[in-house]
Amino acid sequence: MIEILDDVEAAAGLTVYGAGHVPGAAELRAALVEAGVPGLLVAKDPTLWGPAAEAESKIRLGWVDTFRRSRELLPQLAELRSELSDLTHVVLAGMGGSSLAPEVIARTLGVPLTVLDTTDPHQVAAALRDRLLETVVVVSSKSGGTVETDSHRRAYWQAFLDAGLSEAEAGRHFVVVTDPGSPLQATARGMGAALVLADPDVGGRYSALTAFGLVPTALAGVDVAELLDQAEALFAALGESKDNPGLALGAALGPSSSSPSRPARTAGASCPSWWRTRPRRGRSATTC
């Protein structure tokens, strides 16, 4: 244990312990550094994934520095939160990458956010009964064609109308997050819903700091500017060969995932100041 605690990699408030003690990690890390991978990743070099993936990689590496472009959203998010201040119950309708990061952020920081990522009729009905007239629904789909998410949107729309709201009044209860040009963009305009366009150069599973992660959490009360500040502070370390927690974790996780005979082992880590350990309903505590 003492040896693991002596193996420390830290930057911007994120500390990783013992990554070098994972079998194969030191060798892999040395190879990555020798090949210049940290610097190439920060430079968003699409050749890192090989010739077959190069064309797709060119349009999918926005996540590396998305904290920069996402700052442009902050005034719009502040305005939205002010305009919808009377709608205190935030429901996120989204599947997979559209909902996972907001759920983790909200639960970790103890901010209430209802995540509707299921087609179970009992759960959907329960959500519809919960503070309906105080609800703002964030409809989140990168493609704009996610059937489950559109079903949630339709269910809430009908519920608002059944509660006596006009279509114009019902539209105010929706915020749509989607990529530019998606079918959902036109739907949002037709509903009279607020619309926030996401960064098309970031894949859904990497979208924590794009509109998909920031819109629902900002409406729920998270200080999203602090999340961007933390990301920017860590970014400076990502191209370095030393004091690079991202490189340490990647080199530790790589050998574990590539060897079926070797059980995965994860290095220890301590988290930035905004991260907190909190209990999760029906699950063990969320830890870093």
ROKEVEX-885850 format. One line per field, with one value per residue (C-alpha): residue number from 1; residue in three letters; x, y, z. Coordinates in steps of 0.001 Angstrom, whole numbers, plus 500000, padded with zeros to 6 digits. Example, Ala and Ser with C-alpha at 12.3 -4.5 7.8 and 13.67 -1.06 7.14 Angstrom:
// ROKEVEX-885850
num: (1, 2)
residu: (ALA, SER)
u: (512300, 513670)
v: (495500, 498940)
w: (507800, 507140)
END
This chain:
// ROKEVEX-885850
num: (1, 2, 3, 4, 5, 6, 7, 8, 9, 10, 11, 12, 13, 14, 15, 16, 17, 18, 19, 20, 21, 22, 23, 24, 25, 26, 27, 28, 29, 30, 31, 32, 33, 34, 35, 36, 37, 38, 39, 40, 41, 42, 43, 44, 45, 46, 47, 48, 49, 50, 51, 52, 53, 54, 55, 56, 57, 58, 59, 60, 61, 62, 63, 64, 65, 66, 67, 68, 69, 70, 71, 72, 73, 74, 75, 76, 77, 78, 79, 80, 81, 82, 83, 84, 85, 86, 87, 88, 89, 90, 91, 92, 93, 94, 95, 96, 97, 98, 99, 100, 101, 102, 103, 104, 105, 106, 107, 108, 109, 110, 111, 112, 113, 114, 115, 116, 117, 118, 119, 120, 121, 122, 123, 124, 125, 126, 127, 128, 129, 130, 131, 132, 133, 134, 135, 136, 137, 138, 139, 140, 141, 142, 143, 144, 145, 146, 147, 148, 149, 150, 151, 152, 153, 154, 155, 156, 157, 158, 159, 160, 161, 162, 163, 164, 165, 166, 167, 168, 169, 170, 171, 172, 173, 174, 175, 176, 177, 178, 179, 180, 181, 182, 183, 184, 185, 186, 187, 188, 189, 190, 191, 192, 193, 194, 195, 196, 197, 198, 199, 200, 201, 202, 203, 204, 205, 206, 207, 208, 209, 210, 211, 212, 213, 214, 215, 216, 217, 218, 219, 220, 221, 222, 223, 224, 225, 226, 227, 228, 229, 230, 231, 232, 233, 234, 235, 236, 237, 238, 239, 240, 241, 242, 243, 244, 245, 246, 247, 248, 249, 250, 251, 252, 253, 254, 255, 256, 257, 258, 259, 260, 261, 262, 263, 264, 265, 266, 267, 268, 269, 270, 271, 272, 273, 274, 275, 276, 277, 278, 279, 280, 281, 282, 283, 284, 285, 286, 287, 288)
residu: (MET, ILE, GLU, ILE, LEU, ASP, ASP, VAL, GLU, ALA, ALA, ALA, GLY, LEU, THR, VAL, TYR, GLY, ALA, GLY, HIS, VAL, PRO, GLY, ALA, ALA, GLU, LEU, ARG, ALA, ALA, LEU, VAL, GLU, ALA, GLY, VAL, PRO, GLY, LEU, LEU, VAL, ALA, LYS, ASP, PRO, THR, LEU, TRP, GLY, PRO, ALA, ALA, GLU, ALA, GLU, SER, LYS, ILE, ARG, LEU, GLY, TRP, VAL, ASP, THR, PHE, ARG, ARG, SER, ARG, GLU, LEU, LEU, PRO, GLN, LEU, ALA, GLU, LEU, ARG, SER, GLU, LEU, SER, ASP, LEU, THR, HIS, VAL, VAL, LEU, ALA, GLY, MET, GLY, GLY, SER, SER, LEU, ALA, PRO, GLU, VAL, ILE, ALA, ARG, THR, LEU, GLY, VAL, PRO, LEU, THR, VAL, LEU, ASP, THR, THR, ASP, PRO, HIS, GLN, VAL, ALA, ALA, ALA, LEU, ARG, ASP, ARG, LEU, LEU, GLU, THR, VAL, VAL, VAL, VAL, SER, SER, LYS, SER, GLY, GLY, THR, VAL, GLU, THR, ASP, SER, HIS, ARG, ARG, ALA, TYR, TRP, GLN, ALA, PHE, LEU, ASP, ALA, GLY, LEU, SER, GLU, ALA, GLU, ALA, GLY, ARG, HIS, PHE, VAL, VAL, VAL, THR, ASP, PRO, GLY, SER, PRO, LEU, GLN, ALA, THR, ALA, ARG, GLY, MET, GLY, ALA, ALA, LEU, VAL, LEU, ALA, ASP, PRO, ASP, VAL, GLY, GLY, ARG, TYR, SER, ALA, LEU, THR, ALA, PHE, GLY, LEU, VAL, PRO, THR, ALA, LEU, ALA, GLY, VAL, ASP, VAL, ALA, GLU, LEU, LEU, ASP, GLN, ALA, GLU, ALA, LEU, PHE, ALA, ALA, LEU, GLY, GLU, SER, LYS, ASP, ASN, PRO, GLY, LEU, ALA, LEU, GLY, ALA, ALA, LEU, GLY, PRO, SER, SER, SER, SER, PRO, SER, ARG, PRO, ALA, ARG, THR, ALA, GLY, ALA, SER, CYS, PRO, SER, TRP, TRP, ARG, THR, ARG, PRO, ARG, ARG, GLY, ARG, SER, ALA, THR, THR, CYS)
u: (500000, 502830, 504424, 501138, 500657, 504189, 503296, 501527, 500433, 498663, 497416, 494626, 493289, 493077, 495444, 496050, 497795, 499459, 498839, 502400, 501863, 499250, 500956, 501979, 501154, 504725, 505715, 502645, 503141, 506760, 505669, 502966, 505396, 508018, 505436, 504417, 500822, 499996, 500996, 499281, 496060, 496054, 496677, 493641, 495697, 493267, 496049, 496228, 493377, 494847, 494065, 490693, 489379, 491114, 488204, 485780, 488337, 488715, 485130, 484965, 487799, 486014, 485840, 489549, 489000, 485241, 485502, 486552, 483558, 481133, 481835, 479791, 476766, 477073, 475119, 472347, 472161, 471982, 469180, 467289, 467537, 466245, 463332, 462341, 462987, 459392, 459844, 461771, 461447, 463927, 463303, 465903, 464512, 467453, 469078, 472686, 475248, 472552, 471755, 474641, 476955, 474197, 472994, 476498, 477148, 473824, 474023, 477630, 476921, 473639, 471510, 468018, 467518, 464943, 466407, 463911, 465927, 463464, 460358, 458997, 455373, 455254, 458332, 457103, 453673, 455282, 457366, 454304, 452505, 455370, 454930, 453813, 453041, 456401, 458313, 460677, 461527, 464954, 464547, 468039, 468991, 472087, 470581, 467149, 465606, 465809, 462436, 462395, 463193, 460599, 458059, 458858, 458424, 455026, 453874, 454747, 453255, 449945, 450087, 450511, 447589, 445439, 446283, 444656, 447679, 447524, 450083, 452014, 452035, 453047, 455939, 457451, 457911, 460400, 464071, 465442, 469117, 470197, 472750, 472312, 470095, 468549, 464794, 464380, 465534, 462488, 460247, 461447, 460619, 457194, 456498, 457703, 460322, 463666, 466410, 470094, 472275, 475109, 478651, 478462, 482175, 481729, 480335, 477467, 479529, 482057, 479471, 479669, 480901, 478750, 475145, 474051, 475757, 475521, 471919, 470089, 472619, 472646, 468838, 468993, 471347, 474892, 477605, 478629, 481229, 483192, 483134, 484616, 487232, 488282, 488537, 490628, 492981, 493507, 493931, 497378, 498638, 497215, 500062, 502798, 504834, 504885, 502262, 499549, 496678, 494948, 498010, 498500, 494930, 494941, 498168, 496781, 493418, 494786, 496598, 493681, 491095, 493218, 494010, 491030, 493087, 494012, 491331, 490880, 492560, 491992, 494430, 493267, 492322, 491295, 489065, 488774, 487017, 483628, 483485, 481791, 480941, 477183, 474838, 472831, 469362, 469527, 473239, 476556, 478012, 479455, 483180, 486071)
v: (500000, 502415, 501815, 502540, 505786, 506830, 506435, 509769, 511601, 514920, 517955, 520515, 518927, 515414, 512893, 509306, 506819, 503557, 503553, 502428, 499313, 497876, 495064, 496277, 499932, 501204, 499563, 500856, 504342, 504405, 503320, 505996, 508702, 507467, 507682, 511196, 510172, 512710, 515645, 514218, 513740, 517323, 518423, 516338, 514313, 511925, 509531, 508156, 505751, 504361, 504913, 503169, 505539, 508721, 510254, 509734, 510845, 514211, 515092, 513410, 514979, 518090, 516593, 517265, 521014, 521337, 523376, 526318, 526297, 525423, 528733, 530307, 528538, 530167, 533389, 531381, 528997, 531875, 533457, 530169, 529562, 533066, 532739, 529339, 530112, 529231, 525700, 524094, 520414, 519512, 516306, 515056, 512857, 511199, 507844, 506696, 509431, 512104, 511382, 509545, 512503, 514845, 512109, 511577, 515314, 515987, 513008, 513692, 517307, 516552, 518535, 517174, 516042, 513533, 511388, 509631, 507090, 504223, 503084, 501291, 502523, 502623, 504843, 507122, 507416, 508177, 510942, 512457, 512605, 514380, 518186, 518415, 522136, 522928, 520791, 521763, 518844, 518790, 516663, 515511, 513594, 514070, 512460, 513900, 510557, 508617, 506880, 506520, 510193, 511332, 509128, 510921, 514266, 513255, 511895, 515131, 517266, 515462, 515618, 519396, 519766, 517463, 519647, 522599, 524347, 525838, 524688, 527916, 527389, 523759, 524704, 526841, 523685, 522188, 522755, 520773, 519844, 518363, 518629, 521264, 520045, 517140, 516429, 517487, 520997, 521538, 519848, 522230, 525254, 523881, 523337, 526787, 525158, 526640, 525191, 524690, 523306, 520992, 520668, 518320, 517472, 515630, 512094, 511408, 509358, 512194, 514963, 515689, 519262, 520045, 521210, 517636, 517723, 521426, 522330, 519974, 520384, 524175, 524278, 521997, 524389, 523194, 525829, 524592, 527332, 525641, 522358, 524127, 525805, 522411, 520953, 523860, 523554, 519842, 520340, 521864, 518541, 516234, 516688, 516140, 513006, 513591, 514744, 513673, 511870, 511090, 509347, 507470, 506158, 505299, 503347, 501514, 500656, 499650, 496443, 495370, 495732, 494102, 490917, 488614, 486543, 489503, 490937, 494660, 496704, 500422, 502820, 504940, 508558, 511635, 514204, 517938, 520134, 519992, 516196, 514703, 511156, 510784, 507816, 506665, 505269, 501474, 501424, 501783, 505229, 507019, 507394, 508757)
w: (500000, 500848, 497449, 495700, 497626, 496705, 493002, 492487, 489350, 489850, 487912, 488353, 491536, 490081, 491669, 490570, 492861, 491937, 488175, 487531, 489659, 487307, 485331, 481891, 482575, 482814, 479536, 477740, 479086, 477927, 474453, 474302, 475352, 472874, 470088, 471147, 471741, 474497, 472313, 469248, 471182, 472436, 468847, 467773, 465309, 463546, 462511, 466066, 465312, 462102, 458408, 458522, 461193, 460091, 458179, 461061, 463649, 461920, 462795, 466208, 468210, 469383, 472886, 473401, 473832, 473944, 477143, 474954, 472614, 475392, 477111, 474337, 475832, 479262, 478483, 476803, 479769, 482251, 480228, 480007, 483723, 484436, 482002, 483413, 487069, 487990, 486580, 489418, 488461, 485706, 483751, 481287, 478516, 476818, 476200, 476565, 475988, 476135, 479774, 481469, 482114, 483383, 485742, 487144, 487517, 489233, 491584, 492478, 493351, 495103, 492645, 491919, 488326, 487115, 484339, 482086, 480114, 480070, 478228, 481274, 481398, 485191, 485429, 482664, 484312, 487665, 486090, 484429, 487795, 489519, 489731, 486111, 486019, 487658, 485149, 482363, 480081, 478448, 475306, 474408, 471252, 469112, 466036, 466676, 465800, 469055, 469257, 473048, 473599, 471085, 472867, 476129, 474395, 473007, 476374, 478176, 475430, 475730, 479520, 479445, 477040, 479177, 482183, 480413, 478931, 475469, 472897, 473380, 477147, 476758, 474470, 477195, 479298, 476812, 476064, 473121, 472770, 469447, 466648, 463929, 461107, 462993, 462694, 466317, 465493, 463288, 465860, 468566, 466458, 465666, 469377, 470369, 472599, 473537, 471339, 472151, 469372, 470387, 469073, 466042, 466324, 469623, 469793, 472176, 474628, 474926, 475284, 479030, 478515, 475476, 475523, 476280, 479653, 480446, 479603, 482002, 484802, 484502, 484655, 487699, 489477, 488781, 488340, 484901, 484459, 487233, 485312, 482288, 484470, 485854, 482348, 481133, 484102, 483418, 479670, 480152, 481542, 478879, 476430, 478993, 479603, 483378, 485899, 483478, 485270, 481978, 480614, 483904, 483953, 480259, 480562, 483607, 482070, 478660, 479656, 481843, 479092, 476388, 478314, 478965, 481359, 483534, 485820, 485525, 488210, 488598, 490144, 493053, 492474, 494385, 492752, 492100, 494649, 492911, 493135, 496179, 497273, 497614, 498044, 495047, 495341, 495356, 494541, 496288, 496762, 493767, 494263, 492290)
END
